[in-house]
Amino acid sequence: MSMKTRYAFLTVFVGIVALSSCSDTWDEHYRQYTTEISNDQLVMVDMTSEEWLSDPAQSRLNQMYQFFVEQGVFTRLREKGQLHSILMVENADFVKPDEENALFVANSHITDISLSPSNLYDGERVLMWHNKFVTVGVDSLGAIGKLDHISFNGAPAHEVIKTLDGYIYVLDAMIQTPTSLSDYINNLPEEYGMFREMVLASGGKVFDKANSKPIGVDNTGNTIYDTIWIYTNDFFDAKNFSLTSESLTATMLLFSDEVIKEALADADATLAAWDMERDREILLKWLLEVAFFNKQYSKEEFESNIDLISIYDRQWRIAEQEVDTQNPISVSNGIIYNVQKVRIPNNVLMYRLKDFYYTWEFCSDEEKSQYFQFTNIKDISASTAVAGWTPEAGVWPLHENRVLQCYPDDKTQGFTIVLEPFKCIKDDSGNVSEIRPWLIPPGTYRFAMGFTQNMGYDLDVTFSVINGPDVVELGKTTITIDSSTKFHYDRGTTLSDTWPEGYDKEERTRLLTLNSKANNYDTDGGLVFEEIEIPDLSGTGAALPVQIRLDNHTPNSSKVTLNHWCLRPTSNNY
């Protein structure tokens, strides 16, 4: 990226932060500090900064002065008409940058703050014209008047000139601007190309005509520009997280191509063993969303946490991942840790596992006897209770509540329904071509179900895992199916975070303006178990079939309507 491009990039991303940070720095600067500078170190002149620097008597500074003239610094100072500070070096210390970097370097030496030496304090951050901060250093000797013990980004000062419109600080070296997160990502080598492209692809660029310099006309009469691009990035803007802002204090996880490819291969193998699939783009998106944190974690802080939560609320469990914390990479606005190996968590590989009882109708007689056991039940059939609907046509698919309904055969007795959850495999035409059992990996889950309201009785729910010939009970509870909507289809009125993937809080708020029932769309249902743990009974981590048993002990029970079951991996199912 050229420095012209980089400057435009900063302008877009840091504009608001820069104003705020400038104000904060200004307020801090005019607090009362006790740094003392003796009179022989502070020269006061009755002329502007430009007038003093252009005086032939200051020929020792004329190389940097001429450089500033070429970059339009004094033109912009006159246009602004406000107090300022200029950081200079003498001719022997001046290194003229190449044309590509010239404007960026010039801007790194000018600030719109009048920096009185007596108000400088150690650690003060001064926002410069290149929208990055320069850090002031003042040690104990600097605080009692030793000017060469006051520095800017490590460059000591040896002279201060107070002019009519600001201050000029003569330093021993030019300002070196440290690399930001943005700079670091843009300059990543090819072995990090996948991660670099994921970050860059999450933004875009537009031609900045106002700041691009016309350099000619083509043969069709169109103006040719020395083009400056403005970079935008909704991915980071949405979280007020600017990779270029020097006010940012961030942590970034860095993934090499090798690490990413290995993680994806492991995920594919795991999903295949579970008889599941997951969109590759979702897995890559998780890697991007888990990589950025809005706090700078030291090695000790990083290692002392159980979980870190990224700017996109993605969970990074420290003990389950391999990170090189011994060799952190420091940049101007954060810290970077190289990830040596990453395992995509179970609760990312499985967003939720949900299926419906009406799929009974797709089973052969043999399959019905294999996956369903009915005791004291008759007249079993599937029907549509709520026709397909969507909160936003063309965006969210139609979702219907098609149910399995049946009746007690002898109303003086209770009934039992046992389901071994299975999935329906569809062919290219959308027809069910195969029935296979759901295989559920070991781990912790929240378990929810849906029926219909007003059934007017209790159900004992038993959840078990099937390990070969053994049915191992994992939990048993009683739920009441009354007039409330708690277990009414899959409305899920009593649970949070129960919606389909991508249907987040902001999305629901918007959709409610379109459809008052949007909160009821395709949720997990009503809570049965807040957390149920499926153990690793095989000792290999293998996924196993499960069993859901419903027992009713109430005489005179009426119609039974079964909608769905749903397992959602918890944060501990990592």
FIPA-669203 format. One record per residue (C-alpha): x, y negated, z; residue in one letter. Coordinates in steps of 0.001 Angstrom, whole numbers, padded with zeros to 6 digits, always signed. Layout:
XYZa;...
***
This chain:
+000000+000000+000000m;+001435-003408-000892s;+001695-006054+001771m;-000784-008181-000154k;-003199-005336+000052t;-002401-004792+003699r;-003122-008427+004514y;-006524-008246+002865a;-007192-004981+004656f;-006522-006642+007983l;-008715-009593+007157t;-011755-007406+006690v;-011262-005123+009649f;-010047-007521+012279v;-011894-010702+011448g;-014307-010634+014372i;-011817-009069+016754v;-009213-011674+015818a;-011471-014560+016763l;-012380-012925+020027s;-008804-011967+020789s;-007579-015427+019877c;-010037-016945+022312s;-008982-014535+025032d;-005313-015274+024410t;-005986-019018+024423w;-007763-018787+027786d;-005005-016667+029228e;-002341-018986+027843h;-003712-022005+029683y;-003785-020332+033062r;-001245-021646+035505q;+002027-019735+035272y;+005346-020676+036829t;+007911-020016+034095t;+010433-022872+034307e;+012348-024229+031313i;+015040-026861+031901s;+014927-030123+029948n;+018108-029422+027995d;+016479-026295+026537q;+013256-028053+025504l;+013598-030699+022785v;+010664-033095+022391m;+010357-034952+019072v;+007978-037665+017868d;+007087-035985+014583m;+005094-033031+013268t;+006557-029544+012952s;+006718-029879+009164e;+008453-033263+009377e;+011036-032005+011841w;+011819-028854+009881l;+012107-030763+006577s;+014634-033204+008056d;+018108-032575+006505p;+019474-032688+010048a;+017900-029272+010563q;+019767-027660+007654s;+020630-024700+009912r;+016939-023711+009604l;+016383-024638+005979n;+016343-021092+004534q;+013357-020045+006616m;+011776-023465+006155y;+011970-023130+002353q;+010568-019594+002643f;+007571-021001+004559f;+007097-023686+001901v;+007049-021018-000834e;+004399-019050+001081q;+002161-022106+001562g;+002517-022134+005350v;+002577-025914+005734f;-000262-026426+003263t;-002402-024149+005397r;-001262-025866+008605l;-002347-029226+007199r;-005701-027772+006119e;-006300-026289+009564k;-005294-029503+011317g;-004839-027827+014671q;-002105-027095+017185l;+000179-024191+016433h;+003458-022448+017210s;+006120-021460+014673i;+008779-018818+015239l;+012012-019583+013326m;+015518-018212+012909v;+018698-019945+011805e;+020132-019305+008358n;+022574-016664+009575a;+019700-014610+011010d;+017274-015079+008101f;+016606-012083+005851v;+014322-012968+002970k;+011735-010230+002418p;+010888-008878-001010d;+007998-010506-002856e;+005571-007735-001968e;+006062-008291+001765n;+006706-012027+001776a;+003259-013313+002766l;+002883-010699+005493f;+006289-011605+006985v;+005589-015347+006832a;+002248-014917+008553n;+003876-012836+011291s;+005752-015980+012456h;+002813-018429+012778i;+000035-018615+015375t;-002845-021039+015890d;-001979-021315+019585i;+000269-024009+021047s;+002563-021903+023225l;+003939-024062+026016s;+007067-022353+027422p;+005924-023022+030966s;+002769-020976+030365n;+004398-017898+028857l;+004213-014720+030905y;+005533-011215+030552d;+003299-008978+028475g;+001291-011822+026921e;+000018-010857+023466r;-000134-013644+020898v;-002277-013219+017786l;-000351-014287+014682m;-001597-015188+011230w;-001095-011628+009980h;-003810-010569+012449n;-001410-008614+014597k;-000153-009409+018059f;+003375-010406+019049v;+004236-009482+022631t;+005988-012004+024875v;+008700-010756+027205g;+009675-012772+030288v;+011992-011116+032807d;+012974-012463+036229s;+015710-014671+034766l;+013392-015967+032084g;+010888-016955+034772a;+013475-019217+036442i;+014611-020989+033314g;+016913-018735+031263k;+015462-019274+027796l;+017322-016336+026246d;+015442-014092+028668h;+012162-015010+026958i;+011495-012929+023851s;+008901-012349+021137f;+008641-008685+020099n;+012094-008266+021630g;+013726-011190+019777a;+015181-013630+022387p;+014612-017378+022069a;+017451-019874+022376h;+015751-023174+021568e;+012260-024713+021878v;+011111-027864+020079i;+007910-029639+021170k;+006446-031489+018181t;+003363-033673+017823l;+001270-030720+016655d;+002766-027715+018397g;+005938-025816+019291y;+008829-024390+017325i;+010720-021474+018879y;+014142-020645+017425v;+014814-016937+017896l;+017864-014742+017522d;+016079-012439+015045a;+013034-012420+012813m;+009830-010856+014091i;+009553-007159+013396q;+005918-006090+013208t;+005430-002602+014642p;+003505+000000+012703t;-000235+000198+013440s;-002442+003282+013238l;-003559+002118+009811s;+000009+001667+008582d;+001011+005048+009966y;-001882+006882+008301i;-001321+005170+004967n;+002328+006213+004981n;+001854+009825+006052l;+003916+012291+003976p;+002332+014899+001741e;+002284+017586+004429e;-000401+015472+006122y;-002174+014672+002860g;-005491+016325+003756m;-005881+014327+006957f;-004736+011105+005287r;-007239+011531+002470e;-010077+012332+004902m;-009440+009030+006682v;-009053+006998+003495l;-012040+008653+001812a;-014245+007596+004716s;-013872+003986+003499g;-013786+002079+000232g;-012356-000996-001425k;-013660-003968-003403v;-011903-006589-005514f;-011273-009808-003554d;-011515-012342-006364k;-011266-015387-004100a;-007853-014351-002787n;-006475-012736-005944s;-004105-014872-008001k;-004868-015387-011744p;-001715-014456-013683i;-002913-014557-017281g;-005613-013824-019824v;-006010-010619-021822d;-006704-010464-025564n;-010465-010481-024966t;-010351-013676-022933g;-010754-012036-019523n;-008651-013321-016637t;-005958-010966-015362i;-005404-011070-011593y;-002610-010149-009249d;-005251-008077-007479t;-005948-008059-003780i;-008322-005413-002493w;-010544-005685+000552i;-010851-002379+002370y;-013975-001443+004295t;-014627+001634+006378n;-018118+002301+007704d;-016852+005388+009534f;-014784+003275+011932f;-016813+000067+011714d;-019850+001901+013102a;-017888+002512+016315k;-016158-000917+016435n;-012882+000918+016019f;-010475-000866+013690s;-007305+001038+012915l;-005581-002249+012089t;-006644-004256+015133s;-003781-004979+017483e;-006274-005289+020333s;-007073-001594+019934l;-005636+000816+022488t;-006327+004189+020941a;-005265+007813+020845t;-005181+009748+017582m;-004787+013472+016985l;-002789+014248+013861l;-003433+017399+011807f;-001041+018688+009167s;-002320+020452+006049d;-000982+023724+007427e;-002887+023303+010705v;-006126+022368+008916i;-005930+025273+006466k;-005202+027743+009259e;-008151+026411+011299a;-010502+026750+008327l;-009275+030273+007574a;-009797+031291+011204d;-013271+029737+011146a;-014174+031649+007978d;-013031+034932+009525a;-014942+034261+012750t;-018134+033325+010932l;-017898+036429+008757a;-017604+038608+011888a;-020710+036904+013267w;-022580+037333+009958d;-022986+033553+009783m;-022101+030737+007388e;-021174+027088+007926r;-020754+024284+005415d;-017038+023558+004932r;-017710+019807+004913e;-019188+019991+008426i;-016000+021600+009724l;-013791+018989+008035l;-016024+016225+009359k;-015556+017564+012896w;-011784+017423+012480l;-012051+013766+011456l;-014568+012816+014142e;-012645+014502+016958v;-009333+012850+016028a;-009892+009318+017397f;-010325+008155+021006f;-010854+004605+022234n;-008402+004972+025093k;-004634+005350+024983q;-003827+008547+026891y;-000365+009017+028313s;+001060+012538+028328k;+000012+012940+031974e;-003499+011607+031377e;-003912+013765+028293f;-002891+016952+030058e;-004848+016278+033269s;-008266+016205+031551n;-010557+019130+030888i;-012239+017491+027908d;-011558+014369+025894l;-014558+012811+024160i;-013856+011079+020855s;-015427+007887+019501i;-017985+010142+017792y;-018747+012046+021031d;-016892+015111+019806r;-015465+017376+022490q;-011752+018214+022595w;-011070+020858+025252r;-007445+020502+026270i;-006816+024076+027429a;-008240+025584+024227e;-006045+023659+021776q;-002322+023333+021137e;-000934+019783+021073v;+002658+018528+021197d;+002442+016196+024189t;+006229+016172+024661q;+006823+014026+021583n;+004104+011347+021374p;+004338+008866+018510i;+003867+005262+019631s;+002368+002683+017305v;+001474-000924+017973s;-002157-000230+018852n;-002119+003296+020182g;-000460+006654+020561i;-000453+009710+018289i;-000195+013374+019260y;+000668+016027+016710n;-001701+019009+016838v;+000213+022259+016474q;-002829+024535+016262k;-006545+023823+016362v;-009464+026177+016815r;-012808+024868+015649i;-015096+025386+018683p;-017958+027874+018806n;-020416+025034+019398n;-019301+023507+016093v;-019351+026784+014169l;-022905+027264+015556m;-025006+024119+015873y;-027969+026186+017055r;-029438+029624+016353l;-033179+029454+015734k;-035665+031811+014126d;-039393+032491+013992f;-041706+035320+014985y;-043787+035115+011802y;-040928+036808+009893t;-042592+040014+011116w;-044569+039824+007853e;-041386+040326+005780f;-040519+043598+007503c;-041299+047045+006205s;-043194+049344+008547d;-039907+050964+009520e;-038331+047576+010229e;-041344+046437+012233k;-040981+049451+014498s;-037229+048791+014766q;-037364+045099+015652y;-040757+044831+017441f;-042282+046841+020265q;-045895+046042+021186f;-047681+047425+024238t;-051453+046841+024569n;-051471+044571+021492i;-053694+044710+018419k;-054618+042661+015325d;-051108+041379+014570i;-050900+038833+011752s;-048994+035765+010584a;-050701+032471+009794s;-049914+028794+009364t;-050901+026790+012453a;-049452+023453+011280v;-048955+022802+007571a;-045532+021799+006325g;-044685+018178+007105w;-041688+015866+007280t;-041011+012542+009003p;-039492+011210+005766e;-040290+012707+002386a;-037289+013389+000192g;-034868+013122+003130v;-035937+015819+005585w;-037401+019091+004264p;-040942+020206+004944l;-041290+022108+008205h;-044353+024213+009019e;-045372+025996+012192n;-046170+029431+010870r;-046874+031716+013800v;-047340+035346+014731l;-050639+035895+016501q;-052173+038946+018148c;-054611+039955+020910y;-054561+042186+023986p;-056094+045520+023120d;-057426+046101+026636d;-058142+042735+028286k;-058153+044309+031723t;-054465+045067+031328q;-051389+042993+030738g;-049281+043302+027594f;-045619+043504+026529t;-043890+042267+023370i;-040224+043101+022787v;-038313+041457+019951l;-034821+042233+018715e;-034124+038976+016801p;-033356+039490+013125f;-032652+037247+010180k;-034207+037291+006744c;-031698+037223+003880i;-033085+035592+000745k;-032096+036117-002888d;-031490+033390-005464d;-035227+033106-006054s;-035927+032455-002384g;-037499+035841-001728n;-036560+037917+001317v;-034325+040714+000080s;-032851+042064+003316e;-033446+042175+007073i;-030413+042128+009398r;-030138+041721+013176p;-028929+038407+014570w;-025473+038904+016071l;-024836+036511+018956i;-021222+035804+020027p;-020211+035808+023709p;-020575+032446+025427g;-023060+030204+027196t;-026300+029046+025595y;-029466+027143+026396r;-032477+029275+025540f;-035798+027791+024434a;-039007+029210+022953m;-042274+028086+021409g;-045815+029455+021602f;-048953+027328+021545t;-050526+025424+024398q;-053666+026534+026271n;-052901+030256+026285m;-053593+029951+030002g;-051300+032524+031558y;-047766+033267+032717d;-045134+035205+030818l;-042134+036930+032314d;-039239+036383+029896v;-036289+038786+030031t;-033191+038131+027919f;-030797+041035+027290s;-027857+041948+025095v;-027677+045267+023242i;-024334+047002+023612n;-024531+050245+021696g;-027147+052432+023441p;-027314+050123+026467d;-029681+047172+026947v;-027971+044877+029467v;-030272+042397+031188e;-028761+038883+031437l;-031621+036849+032865g;-035291+036918+033794k;-037692+034048+034517t;-041400+033203+034456t;-042901+030481+032287i;-046452+029140+032254t;-048223+028515+028955i;-050847+025964+030000d;-052402+022827+028530s;-049126+020901+028437s;-047135+020638+025231t;-043938+021947+026818k;-044082+025201+024857f;-046369+023953+022068h;-044771+025265+018859y;-041332+023609+018610d;-042157+020144+019838r;-039678+020356+022707g;-041234+017495+024665t;-039292+018154+027888t;-035753+018607+026540l;-033145+016204+025217s;-030762+016907+022355d;-033005+019482+020721t;-033323+018182+017170w;-031982+019613+013931p;-028440+018744+012937e;-028035+015165+011765g;-031265+014070+013445y;-029632+011917+016103d;-030902+009232+018468k;-030603+006379+015987e;-032226+008499+013304e;-035206+009321+015514r;-035741+005661+016383t;-035893+004791+012704r;-038081+007767+011790l;-040606+006973+014520l;-041408+003783+012629t;-042337+005966+009654l;-044106+008804+011468n;-045382+008739+015050s;-044802+012506+015308k;-041115+012315+014304a;-040011+013303+017815n;-041788+016648+017317n;-039912+017600+014170y;-038191+021025+014234d;-036866+020867+017814t;-035530+023680+019989d;-038853+024098+021832g;-039539+024511+025549g;-036871+025406+028071l;-036670+029009+029276v;-033071+029188+030540f;-030953+026064+031051e;-027893+028259+030641e;-027549+031925+029953i;-024188+033613+029468e;-023632+036392+026985i;-020578+038313+028243p;-017896+039900+026128d;-019102+043437+026768l;-017041+044975+023985s;-013821+043341+025178g;-013104+042219+021625t;-015184+039050+021484g;-017572+040773+019071a;-021046+039347+018500a;-023866+041682+019538l;-027625+041955+019001p;-029900+040613+021744v;-033399+041412+022980q;-036231+039117+024123i;-038952+040755+026245r;-042264+039089+027110l;-044402+040636+029868d;-047879+039479+030854n;-049588+040818+033984h;-052782+038754+033798t;-056068+040544+033064p;-058474+038864+030614n;-055636+037263+028663s;-056740+035741+025373s;-055013+035357+022024k;-051206+035437+021976v;-049451+032970+019622t;-045681+033252+019169l;-043758+030537+017313n;-039971+030829+017690h;-036854+031372+019815w;-033759+029191+019911c;-030238+029527+021337l;-028136+026355+021467r;-024446+026735+022421p;-023506+024620+025443t;-020415+022447+025814s;-018763+025348+027643n;-019301+027625+024644n;-016072+026344+023153y;
***
